[in-house]
Structures are given as structure tokens and as C-alpha cells.
């Protein structure tokens, strides 16, 4: 359980760093809407948390 939470926090931390360093130009380049990107992130986090419980 604790490992799962730490993994999620680490993942979110890295994601935040990448978004700060590589802003919306990356999403524009990939033609990915921002809402779809965050929906995917939330889905991944939810799946990881559910997998650990």
C-alpha cells in the first residue's frame, strides 16, 4: 500500500517537472487535448491506487 502511494507521488512529481519544463508545446505537437491528457493521468493514478488496495 505504502509503495503504491510513493509510486504515485513520484510519478506525479516527475509529471509536474516535465510539464513545467515542457509546457503545452508538447501537447500541441502530439495533437493531444489537455483535458484528455489529464484524464489519462487521473485514470492511471486511480488504477494504481485501486491495484494496491
C-alpha distances in whole Angstrom, upper triangle without the diagonal:
4,5,5,6,9,10,11,13,14,15,17,18,20,21,23,25,26,27,29,30,31,32,33,36,33,32,36,36,34,35,32,32,30,28,28,26,24,23,22,19,18,18,16,13,13,13,10,8,10,9,5,6
4,5,5,6,9,10,11,12,14,15,16,18,20,21,23,24,26,27,29,30,31,32,35,32,32,35,36,34,35,32,32,30,29,28,26,24,24,23,20,19,19,17,14,15,15,12,10,13,12,9,10
4,5,5,6,9,10,10,12,14,15,16,18,20,21,22,24,26,27,28,29,31,33,30,30,34,34,32,34,30,31,29,28,27,25,23,23,21,18,18,18,15,13,15,14,10,10,13,11,8,11
4,5,5,6,9,10,10,12,14,15,16,18,20,21,22,24,26,26,27,28,31,28,27,31,32,29,31,27,28,26,25,24,21,20,20,18,15,15,15,12,10,11,10,7,6,9,8,6,9
4,5,5,6,9,10,11,12,14,15,16,18,20,21,22,24,25,26,27,30,27,27,31,31,29,31,27,27,25,24,23,21,19,19,18,15,14,15,13,9,11,12,8,7,11,11,8,10
4,5,5,6,8,10,10,12,14,15,16,18,20,21,22,24,25,27,29,27,26,30,31,29,31,28,28,25,25,24,22,20,21,19,16,16,17,14,11,14,14,11,10,14,14,11,14
4,5,5,6,9,10,11,12,14,15,16,18,20,21,22,23,25,27,24,24,28,28,26,28,25,25,23,23,22,19,18,18,17,13,14,15,11,9,12,12,9,10,13,12,11,14
4,5,5,6,8,10,10,12,14,15,16,18,20,20,21,22,25,22,22,26,26,24,26,22,23,20,20,19,16,14,15,14,10,11,12,9,6,9,10,7,8,11,12,11,13
4,5,5,6,9,10,10,12,14,15,16,18,19,20,22,24,22,22,26,27,25,27,24,24,21,20,21,18,15,17,16,12,12,14,12,9,12,14,11,11,15,15,14,16
4,5,5,6,8,10,11,12,14,15,17,18,19,21,23,21,21,25,25,24,26,23,24,21,21,21,18,16,18,17,13,14,16,13,11,15,15,12,13,17,17,15,18
4,5,5,6,9,10,11,12,14,15,16,17,19,21,18,18,22,22,21,23,20,20,18,18,18,14,13,15,13,10,11,13,10,9,12,13,11,12,16,15,15,18
4,5,5,6,9,10,10,12,14,15,15,17,19,17,17,21,22,20,22,19,19,16,16,16,13,11,13,12,9,10,13,10,9,12,14,12,13,16,17,17,19
4,5,5,6,9,10,11,12,14,15,17,20,18,18,22,22,22,23,21,21,18,19,19,16,14,17,16,12,14,16,14,12,16,17,15,16,20,20,19,22
4,5,5,6,9,10,10,12,13,16,18,15,16,20,20,19,21,19,20,17,19,19,15,14,17,15,12,15,17,14,13,17,18,16,17,21,21,20,23
4,5,5,6,9,10,10,11,13,15,13,13,17,17,16,18,16,16,13,15,15,11,11,14,12,9,12,14,12,12,15,17,15,17,20,20,21,23
4,5,5,6,9,10,10,12,15,14,14,17,18,18,19,17,17,14,15,16,13,11,15,14,11,13,16,15,14,17,19,18,19,22,23,23,25
4,5,5,6,8,10,13,15,13,15,18,18,18,20,19,19,16,18,19,15,15,18,17,14,17,19,18,17,20,22,20,21,25,25,25,28
4,5,5,6,8,11,12,10,12,15,15,15,17,16,17,14,17,17,13,13,17,16,13,16,18,17,17,20,21,20,22,25,25,25,28
4,6,5,5,8,10,9,10,13,14,14,15,14,14,11,14,15,11,11,15,15,12,15,18,17,17,20,21,21,22,25,26,26,29
4,6,6,9,11,11,12,15,16,17,18,17,17,14,17,18,15,14,18,18,16,18,21,20,19,23,24,24,25,28,29,29,31
4,6,10,10,10,13,15,15,16,18,17,18,16,19,20,16,17,20,20,18,20,23,21,21,25,26,25,27,30,30,30,33
4,7,7,6,9,11,11,12,14,14,15,13,17,17,14,15,19,18,16,19,22,20,21,24,25,25,27,29,30,30,33
4,5,6,8,9,11,12,13,13,13,11,14,15,13,13,17,17,16,18,21,20,21,24,25,25,27,29,30,31,33
4,5,5,6,8,10,10,10,9,8,12,13,11,12,16,16,15,18,20,20,21,24,25,25,27,29,30,32,34
4,5,5,6,9,9,10,11,11,15,15,13,15,18,18,18,21,23,22,24,26,27,28,30,32,33,34,36
4,5,5,6,8,9,11,10,14,14,11,14,17,16,15,19,20,20,21,24,25,25,27,29,30,31,34
4,5,5,6,5,7,7,10,10,8,11,14,13,14,17,18,18,20,22,23,24,26,28,28,30,32
4,5,5,6,8,9,12,12,11,14,16,16,17,20,21,21,23,26,26,27,29,31,32,34,36
4,5,8,10,12,15,14,13,16,18,17,18,22,22,22,24,27,27,28,30,32,32,34,37
4,5,9,11,14,12,11,14,16,14,16,19,19,19,22,24,24,25,28,29,29,31,34
4,7,9,12,11,10,14,15,15,16,19,20,20,23,24,25,26,29,30,30,32,35
4,6,9,7,7,10,11,11,13,15,16,17,19,21,21,23,25,26,27,29,31
4,6,5,6,9,10,11,13,14,15,17,19,20,21,23,25,26,27,29,31
4,5,5,6,9,10,11,12,14,15,17,18,20,21,23,24,26,27,29
4,5,5,6,9,10,10,12,14,15,16,18,20,21,22,24,26,27
4,6,5,6,9,10,10,12,14,15,16,18,20,21,22,24,26
4,5,5,6,9,10,11,13,14,15,17,19,20,21,23,25
4,5,5,6,8,10,10,12,14,15,16,18,20,21,23
4,5,5,6,9,10,10,12,14,15,16,18,20,21
4,5,5,6,9,10,10,12,14,15,16,19,20
4,5,5,6,9,10,11,12,14,15,17,19
4,5,5,6,8,10,11,12,14,16,17
4,6,5,6,9,10,10,12,14,16
4,5,5,6,9,10,10,12,15
4,5,5,6,9,10,11,13
4,5,5,6,8,10,11
4,6,5,6,9,10
4,6,5,6,9
4,5,5,7
4,5,5
4,6
4
